[in-house]
Amino acid sequence: MPVLDNISFVAEPGTITVLLGPSGCGKTTLLRIIAGLEEATSGRVFFDDSPSVGITPSCVLMFQGYPLFPWLTSLDNVMFGLRHKFPLRLEDNLVKARALLHRVGLGGREGFFPSQLSGGMRQRVAIARALAVEPRVLLMDEPFSALDTFTRGAMYDILINLWRDTRPTILFVTHDLDEALFLADNILLCSSRPSHIIQNIPVSFERPRDEVLKATVEFGLARKRIVEMLRLQGVQALGSGNDK
């Protein structure tokens, strides 16, 4: 059964590109192909005009759910990638890991295990761990889908603030229309399976973006435009928040 159909796009360096489409349309498969975890039956992935073969060390994938090692503390989870990428910088790695946990609001919880943290806290640790190794490309597969509306809003702010520091190129998968408009520089609107890109939609809202933005006429018009595009393609309108 074909999953993807002639997908072709460019993610500009240092930008946030959101893949927006219905559940089951192949967005996760596309991320796994980009990360080198799955082999495409045709086509190629390029990093800086060079073809990618296998797993790319400068590319980090954040899976759905709470992807932490349950036997490691918050600090050790963040340290995990740092120990492998910078094995000779133990003291520097510790300072960096502690600073990142403080940035995501978990100062004082370095010794907590995942089972002792809320869902939002676990995702903050996961974001800190992903960005600690300073990836050039960060792939995020619906990382906030299991969180409540208020926690999701806090996660958006944390992600954008950390993204500004090192400007990785982010590919963010969601089927939440509001989330896409809130985070993206560009939205790649995906069809149902076999998925293709319906349109590349630039998002021009200035940052920082907050909840007030959702009440503006401009946000409503942008949302309406995307819904109309989906309807023309016969795709069921996407929701917002925890509407699953």
C-alpha contacts under 8 A as a table, 3 or more apart, distances in Angstrom:
res1	aa1	res2	aa2	distance
2	P	5	D	7.28
2	P	193	R	7.61
2	P	194	P	5.64
3	V	25	C	7.01
3	V	26	G	5.66
3	V	29	T	7.96
3	V	193	R	5.67
3	V	194	P	4.50
3	V	195	S	6.24
4	L	7	I	6.56
4	L	25	C	7.92
4	L	26	G	6.33
4	L	30	L	7.74
4	L	193	R	6.81
4	L	194	P	4.87
4	L	195	S	4.66
4	L	196	H	6.35
5	D	194	P	5.55
5	D	195	S	5.46
5	D	196	H	5.22
6	N	196	H	6.28
7	I	195	S	7.60
7	I	196	H	5.39
7	I	197	I	6.27
8	S	197	I	7.56
11	A	15	T	7.18
11	A	16	I	7.94
11	A	17	T	6.39
11	A	169	T	7.33
11	A	171	L	7.78
12	E	15	T	5.82
12	E	169	T	7.18
13	P	168	P	7.20
13	P	169	T	5.20
14	G	167	R	4.75
14	G	168	P	5.03
14	G	169	T	4.35
14	G	170	I	7.33
15	T	167	R	7.32
15	T	168	P	7.30
15	T	169	T	5.17
15	T	170	I	6.30
15	T	185	D	6.23
16	I	169	T	6.13
16	I	170	I	4.68
16	I	171	L	6.08
16	I	172	F	7.17
16	I	183	L	7.15
16	I	184	A	5.22
16	I	185	D	5.29
16	I	186	N	6.72
17	T	169	T	7.94
17	T	170	I	6.09
17	T	171	L	4.97
17	T	172	F	6.21
17	T	184	A	5.61
17	T	185	D	5.97
17	T	186	N	4.94
17	T	187	I	5.84
17	T	188	L	7.15
18	V	171	L	5.75
18	V	172	F	4.63
18	V	173	V	5.78
18	V	174	T	7.19
18	V	180	A	6.00
18	V	183	L	7.70
18	V	184	A	5.64
18	V	185	D	7.83
18	V	186	N	6.30
18	V	187	I	4.79
18	V	188	L	6.04
19	L	27	K	6.89
19	L	171	L	7.09
19	L	172	F	6.05
19	L	173	V	4.80
19	L	174	T	6.32
19	L	180	A	7.98
19	L	187	I	6.07
19	L	188	L	4.93
19	L	189	L	6.32
19	L	190	C	6.83
20	L	173	V	6.29
20	L	174	T	5.32
20	L	175	H	5.27
20	L	176	D	7.23
20	L	177	L	7.09
20	L	180	A	6.78
20	L	187	I	6.60
20	L	188	L	6.03
20	L	189	L	5.09
20	L	190	C	5.87
21	G	25	C	6.69
21	G	27	K	7.53
21	G	174	T	6.89
21	G	175	H	5.06
21	G	189	L	6.04
21	G	190	C	4.71
21	G	191	S	6.26
21	G	192	S	7.27
21	G	238	L	7.57
22	P	25	C	5.87
22	P	175	H	5.46
22	P	190	C	7.63
22	P	191	S	7.39
22	P	192	S	6.43
22	P	235	V	7.54
22	P	236	Q	7.53
22	P	238	L	6.73
23	S	26	G	7.99
23	S	175	H	6.45
24	G	27	K	7.46
24	G	192	S	7.68
24	G	193	R	7.16
25	C	190	C	7.52
25	C	191	S	6.92
25	C	192	S	4.99
25	C	193	R	4.54
25	C	194	P	6.69
25	C	195	S	5.66
26	G	29	T	5.09
26	G	30	L	6.24
26	G	193	R	6.71
26	G	194	P	7.53
26	G	195	S	6.44
27	K	30	L	5.15
27	K	31	L	6.48
27	K	173	V	6.48
28	T	31	L	5.11
28	T	32	R	6.24
28	T	141	D	6.46
28	T	173	V	7.38
29	T	32	R	5.10
29	T	33	I	6.24
29	T	38	E	7.59
30	L	33	I	5.12
30	L	34	I	6.27
31	L	34	I	5.05
31	L	35	A	6.09
31	L	61	L	7.86
31	L	139	L	6.63
31	L	141	D	7.57
32	R	35	A	5.03
32	R	36	G	6.14
32	R	37	L	5.07
32	R	38	E	5.42
33	I	36	G	5.11
33	I	37	L	5.90
33	I	38	E	4.74
33	I	39	E	5.80
33	I	40	A	6.31
33	I	45	V	7.97
34	I	37	L	7.70
34	I	45	V	6.24
35	A	38	E	7.70
35	A	54	G	7.84
35	A	55	I	5.90
35	A	56	T	6.45
35	A	59	C	6.45
35	A	60	V	7.32
35	A	61	L	6.77
35	A	139	L	7.78
36	G	39	E	6.83
36	G	52	S	7.92
36	G	53	V	7.07
36	G	54	G	4.64
36	G	55	I	4.26
36	G	56	T	6.64
37	L	54	G	7.23
37	L	55	I	6.47
40	A	43	G	6.67
40	A	44	R	7.68
44	R	51	P	6.70
44	R	52	S	7.41
45	V	51	P	5.80
45	V	52	S	5.55
46	F	49	D	5.44
46	F	50	S	5.16
46	F	51	P	4.31
46	F	52	S	5.40
47	F	50	S	5.28
47	F	51	P	6.33
47	F	52	S	6.34
52	S	55	I	7.99
52	S	56	T	7.11
53	V	56	T	7.49
56	T	59	C	5.43
57	P	60	V	7.48
58	S	135	P	5.03
58	S	136	R	5.44
58	S	137	V	6.47
59	C	135	P	5.63
59	C	136	R	6.15
59	C	137	V	4.68
59	C	138	L	5.88
59	C	139	L	7.39
60	V	130	A	6.52
60	V	135	P	6.19
60	V	137	V	6.38
60	V	138	L	4.98
60	V	139	L	6.03
61	L	130	A	7.83
61	L	138	L	6.04
61	L	139	L	4.57
61	L	140	M	5.99
61	L	141	D	7.64
62	M	67	P	7.27
62	M	126	A	7.64
62	M	130	A	7.18
62	M	138	L	7.59
62	M	139	L	6.02
62	M	140	M	4.81
62	M	141	D	6.06
62	M	143	P	6.98
63	F	66	Y	7.74
63	F	67	P	6.30
63	F	140	M	6.55
63	F	141	D	5.28
63	F	142	E	7.54
63	F	143	P	6.70
64	Q	67	P	7.17
64	Q	140	M	7.94
64	Q	141	D	5.45
64	Q	142	E	5.61
64	Q	143	P	5.10
64	Q	144	F	7.88
64	Q	145	S	7.80
65	G	143	P	6.40
65	G	144	F	7.85
65	G	145	S	7.86
65	G	146	A	6.90
66	Y	119	G	7.24
66	Y	122	R	6.13
66	Y	123	Q	6.04
66	Y	126	A	7.29
66	Y	143	P	7.94
67	P	123	Q	7.99
67	P	126	A	6.65
68	L	77	N	6.69
68	L	114	P	7.03
68	L	122	R	7.41
68	L	125	V	7.97
68	L	126	A	6.54
69	F	72	L	5.57
69	F	77	N	6.57
69	F	114	P	7.70
70	P	73	T	7.67
70	P	113	F	6.55
70	P	114	P	5.59
70	P	115	S	7.01
71	W	113	F	7.01
72	L	75	L	7.84
72	L	76	D	5.53
72	L	77	N	5.78
72	L	113	F	6.17
72	L	114	P	7.73
73	T	76	D	5.10
73	T	77	N	6.04
73	T	110	E	6.61
73	T	111	G	5.24
73	T	112	F	5.26
73	T	113	F	4.38
73	T	114	P	6.89
74	S	77	N	5.18
74	S	78	V	6.44
74	S	109	R	7.07
74	S	110	E	5.06
74	S	111	G	6.08
74	S	112	F	5.77
74	S	113	F	6.00
74	S	114	P	6.96
74	S	125	V	6.31
75	L	78	V	5.29
75	L	79	M	6.08
75	L	97	A	6.49
75	L	98	R	6.86
75	L	101	L	7.62
75	L	110	E	4.77
75	L	111	G	6.46
76	D	79	M	4.74
76	D	80	F	5.94
77	N	80	F	5.25
77	N	81	G	7.97
77	N	125	V	7.49
77	N	126	A	7.93
77	N	129	R	6.54
78	V	81	G	6.79
78	V	82	L	7.34
78	V	97	A	5.85
78	V	125	V	6.85
78	V	126	A	7.53
78	V	128	A	6.30
78	V	129	R	4.10
78	V	130	A	7.77
78	V	132	A	6.93
79	M	82	L	5.05
79	M	83	R	5.97
79	M	93	N	6.79
79	M	94	L	7.08
79	M	97	A	6.14
79	M	129	R	7.17
80	F	83	R	5.49
80	F	84	H	6.83
80	F	129	R	7.68
81	G	84	H	5.28
81	G	85	K	6.13
81	G	129	R	7.06
81	G	130	A	7.97
81	G	132	A	7.51
81	G	133	V	6.28
82	L	85	K	5.12
82	L	86	F	5.47
82	L	87	P	7.12
82	L	93	N	6.19
82	L	132	A	6.84
82	L	133	V	5.85
83	R	86	F	5.46
83	R	87	P	4.71
83	R	88	L	7.93
83	R	89	R	7.89
83	R	90	L	7.27
83	R	93	N	7.40
84	H	87	P	5.51
85	K	133	V	7.02
86	F	89	R	5.62
86	F	90	L	7.80
86	F	93	N	7.62
87	P	90	L	6.72
89	R	92	D	5.29
89	R	93	N	5.81
90	L	93	N	5.06
90	L	94	L	6.21
91	E	94	L	5.15
91	E	95	V	6.32
92	D	95	V	5.15
92	D	96	K	6.12
93	N	96	K	5.07
93	N	97	A	6.00
94	L	97	A	5.15
94	L	98	R	6.10
95	V	98	R	5.33
95	V	99	A	6.10
96	K	99	A	5.08
96	K	100	L	6.17
96	K	132	A	7.43
97	A	100	L	5.18
97	A	101	L	6.27
97	A	128	A	7.75
97	A	129	R	7.96
97	A	132	A	6.95
98	R	101	L	5.18
98	R	102	H	6.21
98	R	107	G	7.32
98	R	110	E	7.30
99	A	102	H	5.04
99	A	103	R	6.18
100	L	103	R	4.88
100	L	104	V	6.37
100	L	128	A	5.77
100	L	132	A	7.38
101	L	104	V	5.26
101	L	105	G	6.37
101	L	106	L	5.04
101	L	107	G	5.72
101	L	110	E	7.32
101	L	124	R	7.92
101	L	125	V	6.84
101	L	128	A	6.49
102	H	105	G	5.09
102	H	106	L	5.19
102	H	107	G	4.23
102	H	108	G	7.97
103	R	106	L	7.40
103	R	107	G	7.81
104	V	124	R	5.92
104	V	125	V	7.63
104	V	128	A	7.23
104	V	158	I	6.27
106	L	109	R	5.40
106	L	110	E	7.11
106	L	121	M	7.48
107	G	110	E	6.64
108	G	111	G	7.75
109	R	112	F	5.30
112	F	116	Q	6.01
112	F	117	L	7.13
113	F	116	Q	5.40
113	F	117	L	6.94
114	P	117	L	5.24
114	P	118	S	7.98
114	P	122	R	6.24
115	S	118	S	7.87
117	L	120	G	7.98
117	L	121	M	5.69
117	L	122	R	6.09
118	S	121	M	5.15
118	S	122	R	6.26
119	G	122	R	5.17
119	G	123	Q	6.39
119	G	146	A	8.00
119	G	147	L	6.88
120	G	123	Q	5.19
120	G	124	R	6.31
120	G	147	L	6.65
120	G	151	T	6.20
120	G	152	R	7.94
120	G	155	M	7.68
121	M	124	R	5.00
121	M	125	V	6.37
122	R	125	V	5.11
122	R	126	A	6.24
123	Q	126	A	4.83
123	Q	127	I	6.13
123	Q	143	P	7.45
123	Q	144	F	7.71
124	R	127	I	5.12
124	R	128	A	6.19
124	R	155	M	7.35
124	R	158	I	7.96
125	V	128	A	5.07
125	V	129	R	6.09
126	A	129	R	5.07
126	A	130	A	6.14
127	I	130	A	5.12
127	I	131	L	6.18
127	I	159	L	7.33
128	A	131	L	5.34
128	A	132	A	5.82
129	R	132	A	5.19
129	R	133	V	7.37
130	A	133	V	6.50
130	A	134	E	7.66
130	A	135	P	7.57
130	A	138	L	7.67
131	L	134	E	5.12
131	L	135	P	6.43
131	L	162	L	7.75
134	E	166	T	6.96
134	E	168	P	7.47
135	P	138	L	6.23
135	P	168	P	6.27
136	R	167	R	7.97
136	R	168	P	4.81
136	R	169	T	6.08
137	V	168	P	5.43
137	V	169	T	4.70
137	V	170	I	5.80
137	V	171	L	7.66
138	L	168	P	6.49
138	L	169	T	6.16
138	L	170	I	4.77
138	L	171	L	6.36
139	L	170	I	5.88
139	L	171	L	4.91
139	L	172	F	6.07
140	M	143	P	6.10
140	M	170	I	7.39
140	M	171	L	6.20
140	M	172	F	4.73
140	M	173	V	6.10
141	D	172	F	6.21
141	D	173	V	4.94
141	D	174	T	7.10
142	E	145	S	5.50
142	E	172	F	7.11
142	E	173	V	5.32
142	E	174	T	5.12
143	P	146	A	7.78
144	F	147	L	5.50
144	F	152	R	6.11
144	F	155	M	7.61
145	S	242	N	6.89
146	A	242	N	7.40
147	L	151	T	6.09
147	L	152	R	5.90
147	L	242	N	7.47
148	D	151	T	5.46
148	D	152	R	6.12
148	D	241	G	7.64
148	D	242	N	6.58
149	T	152	R	5.16
149	T	153	G	6.45
149	T	241	G	5.93
149	T	242	N	6.88
150	F	153	G	5.30
150	F	154	A	6.63
151	T	154	A	5.14
151	T	155	M	6.24
152	R	155	M	4.97
152	R	156	Y	6.31
153	G	156	Y	5.21
153	G	157	D	6.67
154	A	157	D	5.30
154	A	158	I	6.35
155	M	158	I	5.06
155	M	159	L	6.02
156	Y	159	L	5.23
156	Y	160	I	6.18
156	Y	183	L	7.22
157	D	160	I	5.31
157	D	161	N	6.07
158	I	161	N	5.25
158	I	162	L	6.23
159	L	162	L	5.34
159	L	163	W	5.97
160	I	163	W	4.93
160	I	164	R	6.21
160	I	183	L	7.91
161	N	164	R	5.40
161	N	165	D	7.11
162	L	165	D	5.44
162	L	166	T	7.47
163	W	166	T	5.98
163	W	167	R	5.16
163	W	168	P	6.52
164	R	167	R	5.30
174	T	177	L	7.77
174	T	179	E	7.44
174	T	180	A	6.95
175	H	238	L	6.33
175	H	239	G	7.34
176	D	179	E	5.34
176	D	180	A	6.38
176	D	238	L	6.18
176	D	239	G	5.47
176	D	240	S	4.90
176	D	241	G	6.61
177	L	180	A	5.17
177	L	181	L	6.42
177	L	223	R	7.24
177	L	238	L	5.98
177	L	239	G	6.09
177	L	240	S	5.78
178	D	181	L	5.19
178	D	182	F	6.07
178	D	223	R	7.50
178	D	239	G	7.71
178	D	240	S	5.43
178	D	241	G	7.46
179	E	182	F	5.04
179	E	183	L	6.24
179	E	240	S	7.12
179	E	241	G	7.64
180	A	183	L	5.48
180	A	184	A	5.66
180	A	187	I	6.84
181	L	184	A	5.77
181	L	187	I	7.72
181	L	203	V	6.83
181	L	219	F	7.95
181	L	223	R	7.78
182	F	209	R	6.60
184	A	187	I	6.18
184	A	203	V	6.33
185	D	202	P	6.02
185	D	203	V	5.09
185	D	204	S	6.98
186	N	200	N	6.71
186	N	201	I	5.54
186	N	202	P	4.35
186	N	203	V	5.51
187	I	200	N	5.75
187	I	201	I	4.96
187	I	202	P	6.29
187	I	203	V	7.20
188	L	197	I	6.29
188	L	198	I	7.44
188	L	199	Q	6.04
188	L	200	N	4.70
188	L	201	I	6.36
189	L	197	I	5.71
189	L	198	I	5.36
189	L	199	Q	5.41
189	L	200	N	6.39
189	L	201	I	7.45
190	C	195	S	6.04
190	C	196	H	5.66
190	C	197	I	4.75
190	C	198	I	5.62
190	C	199	Q	7.65
191	S	194	P	7.56
191	S	195	S	4.97
191	S	196	H	5.58
191	S	197	I	6.46
191	S	198	I	6.16
191	S	230	L	7.72
191	S	233	Q	7.20
191	S	235	V	6.77
192	S	195	S	5.26
192	S	196	H	7.83
192	S	235	V	6.48
193	R	196	H	7.87
197	I	200	N	7.34
205	F	209	R	7.44
206	E	209	R	6.69
209	R	212	V	7.99
209	R	213	L	6.42
210	D	213	L	5.65
210	D	214	K	7.71
211	E	214	K	5.58
211	E	215	A	7.47
212	V	215	A	5.51
212	V	216	T	7.05
213	L	216	T	5.39
213	L	219	F	6.50
214	K	219	F	5.67
214	K	220	G	7.13
215	A	219	F	7.05
215	A	220	G	7.36
216	T	219	F	5.41
216	T	220	G	6.45
217	V	220	G	5.10
217	V	221	L	6.14
218	E	221	L	5.17
218	E	222	A	6.20
219	F	222	A	5.15
219	F	223	R	6.14
220	G	223	R	5.10
220	G	224	K	6.08
221	L	224	K	5.01
221	L	225	R	6.12
222	A	225	R	5.18
222	A	226	I	6.51
223	R	226	I	5.35
223	R	227	V	6.32
224	K	227	V	5.10
224	K	228	E	6.16
225	R	228	E	5.22
225	R	229	M	6.34
226	I	229	M	5.04
226	I	230	L	6.29
227	V	230	L	5.12
227	V	231	R	6.24
227	V	237	A	5.81
227	V	238	L	7.41
228	E	231	R	5.06
228	E	232	L	6.22
229	M	232	L	5.20
229	M	233	Q	6.48
230	L	233	Q	5.11
230	L	234	G	6.27
230	L	235	V	5.00
230	L	236	Q	6.82
230	L	237	A	6.38
231	R	234	G	4.90
231	R	235	V	5.51
231	R	236	Q	6.62
231	R	237	A	6.84
232	L	235	V	7.56
239	G	243	D	6.28
240	S	243	D	6.29
